[in-house]
Amino acid sequence: MAKRGDKRKIIGLVSEESGERIYYTTKNTMNTPDKLSLRKYSPKLRRQVVFTETKKNLGRNEAPKR
């Protein structure tokens, strides 16, 4: 369980080219307030592409709008 005042947040990395989110990591929000952009391997495209930071739960576990 996370401690109170924990500065590390879980983030998801989304491919800019294919839109898939397959990598998750943590980052310290005090040291790196900007969005992360990392070059990682995409198995769908079978090459390295740029992955950018998004929220971990983006598009998941959200209540449908009525």
PETARA-V750847 format. One record per residue. RES is the residue in one small letter. SS is DSSP state (A for helix, B for strand, O for the rest). OMEGA is omega in radians with two decimals (none if undefined). NEAR is the number of other ideal C-beta (glycine too) atoms within 8 Angstrom. Layout:
# PETARA-V750847
res:RES ss:SS omega:OMEGA near:NEAR
res:RES ss:SS omega:OMEGA near:NEAR
This chain:
# PETARA-V750847
res:m ss:O omega:-3.10 near:2
res:a ss:O omega:3.09 near:4
res:k ss:O omega:3.10 near:5
res:r ss:O omega:-3.14 near:4
res:g ss:O omega:-3.14 near:4
res:d ss:O omega:-3.07 near:6
res:k ss:O omega:-3.11 near:7
res:r ss:B omega:-3.12 near:8
res:k ss:B omega:3.07 near:8
res:i ss:B omega:3.14 near:8
res:i ss:B omega:3.05 near:13
res:g ss:B omega:3.11 near:12
res:l ss:B omega:-3.08 near:16
res:v ss:B omega:3.10 near:11
res:s ss:B omega:3.12 near:15
res:e ss:O omega:-3.08 near:7
res:e ss:O omega:-3.07 near:8
res:s ss:O omega:3.12 near:8
res:g ss:O omega:3.14 near:6
res:e ss:O omega:3.13 near:8
res:r ss:B omega:-3.09 near:10
res:i ss:B omega:-3.14 near:7
res:y ss:B omega:3.06 near:8
res:y ss:B omega:3.14 near:7
res:t ss:B omega:3.06 near:8
res:t ss:B omega:3.07 near:7
res:k ss:B omega:3.09 near:11
res:n ss:B omega:-3.05 near:8
res:t ss:O omega:3.10 near:9
res:m ss:O omega:-3.10 near:5
res:n ss:O omega:-3.10 near:5
res:t ss:O omega:-3.12 near:7
res:p ss:O omega:-3.14 near:4
res:d ss:O omega:3.10 near:4
res:k ss:O omega:3.10 near:5
res:l ss:O omega:2.98 near:11
res:s ss:B omega:-3.09 near:7
res:l ss:B omega:3.03 near:7
res:r ss:B omega:-3.14 near:6
res:k ss:B omega:-3.11 near:9
res:y ss:B omega:3.07 near:5
res:s ss:B omega:-3.14 near:15
res:p ss:O omega:3.13 near:6
res:k ss:O omega:-3.13 near:7
res:l ss:O omega:-3.14 near:9
res:r ss:O omega:3.03 near:5
res:r ss:B omega:3.13 near:6
res:q ss:B omega:3.10 near:6
res:v ss:B omega:-3.14 near:12
res:v ss:B omega:3.05 near:9
res:f ss:B omega:-3.14 near:13
res:t ss:B omega:-3.05 near:10
res:e ss:B omega:2.96 near:10
res:t ss:B omega:3.06 near:10
res:k ss:B omega:3.14 near:6
res:k ss:O omega:-3.02 near:9
res:n ss:O omega:-3.11 near:7
res:l ss:O omega:3.09 near:8
res:g ss:O omega:-3.13 near:4
res:r ss:O omega:3.05 near:5
res:n ss:O omega:3.10 near:3
res:e ss:O omega:-3.14 near:6
res:a ss:O omega:3.12 near:3
res:p ss:O omega:3.13 near:4
res:k ss:O omega:-3.13 near:3
res:r ss:O omega:none near:2
